[in-house]
Amino acid sequence: MRTAAIKLLLFLLCLLPFLHLLWDAFNGNLGANPVEALTHRSGDWTLRMLLITLAVTPLRRTTGFSLLRHRRMLGLFSFFYATVHLTIYVWIDQVFLWDEIVADIIKRPYITVGFTALMILLPLAVTSTRGMQRRLGKRWKSLHKGAYIAAALACLHFLWLTRADTLEPYIYIAVSTVLMLLRLKREQILGFFRR
Ligand code: HEM
């Protein structure tokens, strides 16, 4: 019962930024450039949800507090926000001009890495079920390490698209780096320095 209640609470919390975005969109609260606001807010939440998902294991290791049962949902929320982000770009920003979209993906490095990050998240979302986990066995774990690569590419995407103040992307880069280091086993880190 307690687990179900926590799951519901987490679900609602993860959905809140999306509902807030919808609310602001329908009430004209998106400022002078609504398309930019939609793209940025959905992009921010994709990255935040991805990092929250990656924080589950280090959080359990360092504090004993475990959200492991809910990690799948958190990861799927990251994919959900990525899909919203892409939909806004394809539909509202580029109005389905496929030639422009393909040219952007090929020619603009920040779009290329963002798109690659999304392409990495796609198989992770598809194989996130218990059945797939069982079927893929050890390969499932290796595949899902791709989430770290997606996070690194997403940070690069953010850094490369930021023209002026780069503090925010650097904060995300720092958080991702700490999460990756915490993920490595202590022995691996000590082994690296002993070499
Ligand atoms: C996992 C995948 C992705 C993540 C985590 C992500 C994250 C972000 C973030 C954090 C921002 C900046 C938000 C801000 O400035 O506050 C952003 C902006 C943006 N993203 Fe993504 N993104 C991803 C994939 C994509 C894809 C696939 C596309 C398009 C094909 C895309 C297109 C854009 C555009 C056009 C902007 C705004 C650029 C600007 O205003 O100059 N992103 N994204």
Boltz pocket constraint, residues with backbone or C-beta under 6 A from the ligand:
constraints:
  - pocket:
      binder: B
      contacts: [[A, 36], [A, 39], [A, 40], [A, 41], [A, 42], [A, 43], [A, 44], [A, 46], [A, 47], [A, 82], [A, 85], [A, 86], [A, 89], [A, 105], [A, 110], [A, 111], [A, 114], [A, 115], [A, 116], [A, 117], [A, 118], [A, 121], [A, 150], [A, 154], [A, 157], [A, 158], [A, 161]]
      max_distance: 6.0
